[in-house]
Amino acid sequence: MQQNKKILVIMGSPRKGNTFRACEELRGFLEKELAVEFEYLWLKDANLQPCRGCLACFAQGEERCPNRDDAPRIEQKIHDADAVIFATPVYGMNVSGQMKTFIDRLSYVFHRPRFFDKKALLLTTAGILGNEDVLKYLDTVARVWGFEVAGTVGIVTAAPVPQYRIDENRNAIARAAGKLAAALLRGSRKSPGLMDVVLFHGQRAAFSQLEEVSPADYRYWKEKGWLDRGTKYFVDVPVNPLYNIIGVIVEWFSARGVKKDLALGPGETA
Ligand SMILES: Cc1cc2nc3c(=O)[nH]c(=O)nc-3n(C[C@H](O)[C@H](O)[C@H](O)COP(=O)(O)O)c2cc1C
C-alpha cells in the first residue's frame, strides 16, 4: 500500500487569513489525487532569531551559529517531508518578514544544498501586485536549496474579490495541486534545467578553491563527490549533454575569476 505523502507547509503569514485559506483549498485538491499528511509550520510561532551576520555558518558550519533557536528543528522537519509548500503573503513587494528571517537563518543551504529528494510548491497571496516577483524569488531559493519545484501559484486577494477572480484563483490552485500530485506520484527526480546545471558548475568553480577561506563549504562539496572530475550534477540524474558543455565552459571562466580574486590581497588591484 502507498504511504501517505508528508506535506510540510512553511507558513509565512502571521494569521489564519488568505494564505492559510489558499493552502487549505490546495490541500482539498491534493487529497482528491493522493493520500497526504498535511502539517503547518507557523513561522510566527517558531523561535527563529534574525541572522547576526557573523558568516560562521558559511565558513565553519551551521553548528557554529551563535543563535540557539528552532532552525535545526525546522531543517529536520523538511528532511522528514516529501514536499514543502513555501507559503507567504506579499509584504512590500517581497516575502513576509517571518519568511525572510527563516530564509536568512537557513542561508548555509545556499552553499551546501541538500533537499534533492523533495518537491516544492510555492504559494503567494497579494492584494494586487507582487506575486510574480515574489514567486520568482522563492523559485530561486528553493532550487538553489536543492528542491525540485513542482509548481507555483499566486493568488490575488484585494477585496471585494469579484467572482471571475475567485474562479481564476481556484483554477490556479487546482492546477498547482495537480502538478504537485503528479511530481509526488512520479517520485523520481526530473532532469535538471540549463540554469540548474550552470548553477552546479558555477558554485563548483568557487567552492573547489575555497579550502582555506570557507573550509565547511569545501569539505561538504568534497565529501559529496561534487568536486570529482566528471561529476555533472549534484545527484545522479541524466544531464542534457549540451547543458553540460555550457556548464563546463561557465565553470572554466568562473574558476579563472575566482583564482584571480584569491591571488589578490584585500584592497589590491590586478
Ligand atoms: C504589511 C503589508 C504589506 C503588504 N504589501 C503588499 C504588496 O506589496 N502588494 C500587494 O499586492 N499586497 C500587499 N499586501 C496585502 C497582502 O499581500 C494580502 O492582503 C495578502 O493576501 C495577505 O495574506 P494573509 O491574509 O495571509 O495575511 C500587504 C499587506 C500587509 C499587511
The ligand as an ORCA input file, in Angstrom:
! r2SCAN-3c Opt
* xyz 0 1
  C       2.462     44.900      5.731
  C       1.714     44.516      4.487
  C       2.306     44.736      3.257
  C       1.634     44.403      2.081
  N       2.243     44.602      0.877
  C       1.587     44.274     -0.266
  C       2.209     44.456     -1.542
  O       3.368     44.856     -1.666
  N       1.488     44.146     -2.656
  C       0.215     43.698     -2.582
  O      -0.397     43.467     -3.613
  N      -0.384     43.465     -1.390
  C       0.276     43.742     -0.229
  N      -0.321     43.496      0.989
  C      -1.619     42.763      1.023
  C      -1.393     41.283      1.315
  O      -0.390     40.733      0.497
  C      -2.661     40.451      1.079
  O      -3.740     41.015      1.753
  C      -2.435     39.010      1.479
  O      -3.414     38.194      0.884
  C      -2.498     38.835      2.994
  O      -2.376     37.482      3.334
  P      -2.892     36.938      4.753
  O      -4.387     37.097      4.763
  O      -2.438     35.525      4.797
  O      -2.250     37.798      5.810
  C       0.337     43.818      2.160
  C      -0.254     43.603      3.414
  C       0.422     43.940      4.572
  C      -0.233     43.658      5.906
*
